């Protein structure tokens, strides 16, 4: 049997190198998928632990029956019918200063004057190659999010700029859809319109999956049109019903018990059973996005 020529041997080596490279890339893809799956399981386990830790909690005897948040017994989670039928209209936040010209990037040291009305959308003030960490302090407890500008750069930038200007400070959580989501932002005592500027909607054409703790920017009507500074956070099993028209830009890192506490203040008409508000939002840059 004739021996393969030198050229044939070189061709065989090249084909083997190509095949080996393909196998390595396939292995890397499997590792990334596995890592993402593990991260999702950890998140859901954390949220589940928060639910379990708060099961069986009873409300104060001073709470009236019409605004009593649901309680759970044993392993039974609350259903929509366990929430009160009606809630209370949230008290709007006190408005801050107004910018009439171009919106400058706010000072990152927290020294910017609290501003709630803007004539123009802000420039790109964040590093879109980095994650950001946002701590939303509410009267029900803190929520810590990882913001990902790769998902929605303009939504992330608008949230960071508004938060740094103190736009969300004192704003009520204005809607709580039981076991689905809650919404905050854009309510002021002087009747001012939300932010005064618009940013393009960045909802992915391919669709998105809303897991517990997803944060998304929304407009006046989430099904169409640009975003306006208000945001929502997905809560529990009915989160997949969130409209696909919102622009998700991050996920909850810490605060499962707070997520449970806020959800339990919902009602079937979407208004909070008892007032809950945002005290402050602090945003800091994180590590580079791989």
C-alpha positions in Angstrom: 0.0 0.0 0.0 1.6 3.4 -1.0 2.5 5.8 1.8 0.7 9.2 1.9 2.7 12.0 0.3 4.0 14.9 2.3 1.3 17.2 1.0 -1.4 14.6 2.0 0.1 14.5 5.5 0.1 18.3 5.8 -3.6 18.4 4.6 -4.5 15.7 7.2 -2.8 17.8 9.9 -4.6 20.9 8.9 -7.9 19.1 8.9 -7.2 17.7 12.4 -6.2 21.1 13.7 -9.5 22.6 12.3 -11.5 19.7 13.9 -9.6 20.2 17.2 -10.4 23.9 17.2 -14.1 23.2 16.5 -14.2 20.8 19.4 -12.5 23.4 21.8 -15.1 26.0 20.7 -18.0 23.6 21.2 -16.6 22.8 24.7 -16.3 26.5 25.5 -19.9 27.1 24.5 -21.1 24.3 26.7 -19.1 25.7 29.6 -20.7 29.2 29.1 -24.2 27.7 28.9 -23.5 25.6 32.0 -22.3 28.7 33.9 -25.3 30.7 32.8 -27.6 27.9 34.0 -25.9 27.6 37.3 -26.2 31.4 37.8 -29.9 31.3 37.1 -30.4 28.3 39.5 -28.5 30.3 42.2 -30.7 33.3 41.6 -34.0 31.4 41.7 -32.8 29.5 44.8 -32.0 32.8 46.5 -35.4 34.2 45.7 -37.0 30.9 46.8 -35.1 31.1 50.1 -36.4 34.6 50.6 -40.0 33.4 50.1 -39.5 30.4 52.4 -38.0 32.7 55.1 -41.1 34.9 55.0 -43.8 32.3 54.9 -46.2 32.3 57.8 -45.5 35.9 58.7 -48.6 37.6 60.0 -49.5 41.2 59.6 -50.1 43.8 62.4 -53.5 43.8 64.1 -53.7 47.5 63.2 -54.0 46.6 59.5 -57.5 46.8 58.2 -59.0 43.8 56.4 -59.3 45.8 53.1 -55.6 46.4 53.0 -54.2 43.2 54.7 -51.3 41.7 52.7 -51.6 38.0 52.1 -50.1 35.4 54.4 -49.1 31.9 53.7 -49.3 28.6 55.6 -47.1 25.6 55.2 -45.8 25.3 51.7 -48.6 27.2 50.0 -47.7 30.3 48.1 -50.2 33.1 47.9 -52.4 33.4 44.8 -53.8 36.6 43.3 -57.1 36.0 45.2 -55.2 36.1 48.5 -54.4 39.8 47.9 -56.8 42.6 48.9 -59.2 43.7 46.2 -58.2 47.4 46.4 -55.2 49.4 47.4 -54.4 53.1 48.1 -53.4 55.8 45.7 -49.7 56.5 46.2 -48.6 59.9 47.4 -46.5 61.6 44.7 -42.9 62.6 45.4 -41.9 66.3 45.9 -40.3 67.5 42.6 -36.7 68.7 42.5 -34.9 71.2 40.3 -35.5 71.6 36.5 -32.8 71.7 33.8 -33.8 73.8 30.8 -30.8 73.2 28.6 -28.7 70.2 27.6 -28.4 67.6 30.4 -24.8 67.3 31.7 -23.5 64.0 33.1 -24.0 64.3 36.9 -21.1 64.3 39.4 -20.5 60.7 40.5 -19.7 61.7 44.1 -23.4 62.3 44.8 -23.0 66.1 45.0 -25.4 66.8 42.0 -28.5 68.8 42.9 -31.6 66.7 43.0 -33.2 67.2 39.6 -36.5 65.7 38.3 -37.3 67.6 35.1 -35.0 67.7 32.0 -35.3 69.4 28.7 -33.1 66.9 26.8 -32.0 63.3 27.1 -28.6 62.9 28.7 -25.5 62.0 26.7 -23.9 58.6 27.2 -22.4 59.0 30.7 -21.6 55.4 31.5 -19.0 53.0 30.3 -21.0 50.5 28.2 -18.2 48.0 28.6 -18.8 47.6 32.4 -21.5 46.2 34.7 -23.0 48.6 37.2 -24.2 47.9 40.7 -27.4 49.7 41.8 -28.7 49.6 45.3 -32.3 50.7 45.5 -33.2 51.5 49.1 -36.9 51.2 49.8 -39.0 51.5 52.9 -39.5 47.7 52.6 -35.7 47.1 52.4 -32.8 47.3 49.9 -32.7 45.7 46.5 -29.3 45.3 44.8 -29.2 45.0 41.0 -26.5 44.2 38.4 -27.0 46.5 35.4 -25.8 45.3 32.0 -25.4 48.1 29.4 -24.9 45.4 26.7 -28.6 44.5 27.1 -29.9 48.1 26.7 -27.3 50.8 26.7 -29.5 53.9 26.6 -31.9 52.5 29.2 -29.0 51.7 31.5 -27.5 55.1 30.9 -30.8 56.9 31.6 -31.4 54.9 34.8 -27.9 55.6 36.1 -28.1 59.3 35.2 -31.5 59.7 36.8 -30.5 57.8 39.9 -27.4 60.0 40.3 -29.5 63.1 40.0 -31.7 61.8 42.8 -34.7 61.5 40.4 -36.0 58.4 42.1 -35.5 59.6 45.7 -38.8 59.7 47.5 -40.8 58.3 44.6 -43.6 55.8 45.5 -43.8 52.3 44.2 -47.0 53.2 42.3 -48.2 49.8 41.1 -47.7 46.3 42.4 -49.2 43.5 40.3 -49.3 40.5 42.7 -46.7 37.7 41.9 -45.8 39.5 38.6 -44.1 42.9 38.9 -44.0 46.3 40.6 -43.4 49.7 39.0 -41.8 52.9 40.3 -40.9 56.4 38.9 -42.5 59.4 37.3 -44.9 60.7 40.0 -44.4 64.2 41.4 -46.6 66.5 43.5 -46.5 69.3 41.0 -47.9 67.1 38.2 -44.8 67.3 36.1 -44.4 64.8 33.3 -42.0 61.9 33.8 -38.4 63.1 33.2 -39.4 65.5 30.3 -37.3 63.5 27.8 -37.7 60.2 25.9 -35.2 57.5 25.0 -35.7 54.8 22.4 -37.3 51.5 23.4 -34.6 48.8 23.4 -36.8 45.7 23.8 -35.1 42.8 21.9 -36.9 41.8 18.7 -36.3 38.1 19.5 -38.2 38.5 22.8 -37.0 38.2 26.4 -37.6 36.0 29.5 -38.5 37.7 32.7 -37.1 35.9 35.7 -37.6 37.0 39.3 -35.6 40.2 39.8 -35.4 41.4 36.2 -35.4 45.2 36.1 -36.6 47.0 33.0 -37.2 50.6 31.8 -40.8 51.4 30.6 -42.7 54.1 28.9 -46.1 55.5 29.7 -47.5 52.6 27.6 -45.1 49.7 27.7 -46.6 48.1 24.6 -45.4 51.0 22.3 -43.4 54.1 22.1 -40.3 55.3 23.8 -39.2 54.8 27.5 -39.8 57.6 30.0 -37.7 56.9 33.1 -40.1 54.7 35.0 -39.0 51.2 35.7 -40.4 47.8 36.7 -39.1 44.8 38.6 -40.3 41.3 37.9 -41.3 39.4 41.0 -42.5 35.8 40.9 -44.4 33.1 39.0 -46.5 35.5 36.9 -43.4 37.5 35.7 -43.6 35.9 32.2 -46.8 37.9 31.7 -44.8 41.2 31.6 -45.3 42.9 28.3 -42.5 42.2 25.8 -42.3 45.9 24.9 -40.2 46.9 28.0 -36.4 47.3 27.9 -34.8 44.9 30.4 -31.3 46.0 31.5 -30.4 44.1 34.7 -31.1 41.4 37.3 -31.4 41.2 41.1 -28.2 40.3 42.9 -29.5 40.6 46.5 -32.7 41.5 48.3 -35.0 38.4 47.9 -36.7 39.2 51.2 -37.4 42.8 50.1 -38.8 41.5 46.8 -41.2 39.3 48.8 -42.2 42.1 51.1 -43.0 44.5 48.3 -45.0 41.8 46.4 -47.0 41.2 49.5 -48.1 44.8 49.5 -49.9 44.4 46.2 -53.6 44.3 45.5 -55.8 43.0 42.8 -56.4 46.5 41.4 -52.7 47.0 41.1 -52.4 49.7 43.8 -50.2 49.1 46.8 -52.2 47.9 49.9 -49.9 50.1 52.0 -47.6 52.9 50.9 -44.0 51.9 50.0 -41.5 54.2 48.4 -37.9 54.5 47.3 -35.6 56.4 49.7 -32.5 56.5 47.6 -30.6 54.8 44.7 -26.8 54.5 44.7 -25.0 53.3 41.5 -21.4 52.4 41.2 -19.4 51.0 38.3 -18.5 47.3 38.4 -16.2 44.9 36.6 -15.7 44.9 32.8 -18.2 42.8 30.9 -16.5 39.7 29.4 
